[in-house]
Amino acid sequence: MAPRLDIVFLALADPTRRAILSMLLEDDMAVTDVAAPLPMSLAAVSKHLRVLAEAGLISQERRGRVTWCKLEPGALREASVWMAGFGQMEGLDLDAFEAFLARELGEG
């Protein structure tokens, strides 16, 4: 497996990071808004965001004093293409991915 995919799957392995991705499926969010519903410090959330950004799953942009986070589905597509090689998966369906995340997080 390519080192890039290793980083993506490592990032997806953590339930907190999957929860963050699920939130960002809805819309771009400020870091403080991402952190608000999570039971951890802002510093801990920032570490999770850094892992997601290093994997290419999100991007962050500073606007004034606020840092915004945005989902970047390209890395998910790359992982999806790799998984499709097993013949059990179709192309990336973000609605299905969101439903999967909701089930994994006990929200659906």
C-alpha positions in Angstrom: 0.0 0.0 0.0 1.2 3.5 -0.8 2.5 5.5 2.2 -0.1 8.2 1.4 -2.9 5.6 1.9 -1.3 4.5 5.1 -1.7 8.0 6.4 -5.3 8.2 5.3 -6.3 4.9 6.9 -4.4 5.8 10.1 -6.4 9.0 10.2 -9.7 7.2 9.6 -8.9 4.6 12.3 -9.7 7.0 15.1 -13.4 7.5 16.1 -12.9 11.1 17.0 -11.4 11.9 13.6 -14.3 10.1 11.9 -16.7 12.2 14.0 -15.0 15.4 12.8 -15.2 14.3 9.2 -18.9 13.6 9.7 -19.4 17.1 11.0 -17.5 18.6 8.1 -19.7 16.7 5.6 -22.4 19.2 6.6 -20.4 22.4 6.0 -17.1 24.1 6.7 -16.6 24.8 10.4 -14.4 26.9 12.7 -12.1 24.9 14.8 -13.9 26.1 18.0 -17.2 24.8 16.5 -15.7 21.5 15.7 -14.4 21.2 19.3 -17.6 22.3 21.0 -19.5 18.9 20.9 -16.3 16.8 21.6 -15.5 15.8 25.2 -11.8 16.9 25.0 -9.7 20.0 25.1 -9.3 22.4 22.2 -5.6 21.3 22.1 -6.6 17.7 21.7 -9.1 18.5 18.9 -6.3 20.6 17.2 -4.1 17.5 17.3 -6.8 15.4 15.6 -7.3 18.2 13.0 -3.6 18.2 12.3 -3.7 14.4 11.6 -6.6 14.9 9.3 -4.9 17.8 7.5 -1.6 15.8 7.1 -3.7 13.0 5.5 -5.2 15.4 3.1 -8.7 14.7 4.4 -9.3 18.3 5.5 -7.8 21.7 4.8 -7.6 24.6 7.2 -7.7 28.3 6.3 -7.1 31.2 8.6 -9.7 34.0 8.3 -8.9 36.8 10.7 -8.6 35.2 14.1 -10.6 32.2 13.2 -9.3 29.0 11.6 -11.8 27.2 9.3 -11.8 23.5 8.4 -13.1 22.1 5.2 -13.5 18.5 4.1 -11.3 17.5 1.2 -12.8 14.4 -0.4 -9.8 13.7 -2.7 -8.0 11.6 -0.1 -11.2 9.6 0.4 -11.4 9.0 -3.3 -7.9 7.6 -3.4 -8.8 5.2 -0.5 -12.0 4.3 -2.3 -10.1 3.5 -5.5 -7.8 1.2 -3.5 -10.7 -0.5 -1.8 -12.5 -0.9 -5.1 -9.7 -3.1 -6.2 -11.2 -5.8 -4.0 -14.3 -5.8 -6.2 -16.6 -5.2 -3.3 -17.0 -1.4 -3.5 -18.4 1.0 -6.0 -17.1 4.6 -6.5 -17.1 7.0 -3.5 -20.7 7.9 -2.5 -20.4 10.7 0.1 -24.1 10.1 1.2 -23.3 6.5 1.9 -20.1 7.5 3.7 -22.0 9.9 5.9 -24.5 7.2 6.7 -21.7 4.8 7.6 -20.1 7.4 9.9 -23.4 8.1 11.6 -23.9 4.3 12.2 -20.3 4.0 13.5 -20.8 6.9 15.9 -24.2 5.6 17.0 -26.1 8.6 15.6 -28.2 6.7 13.1 
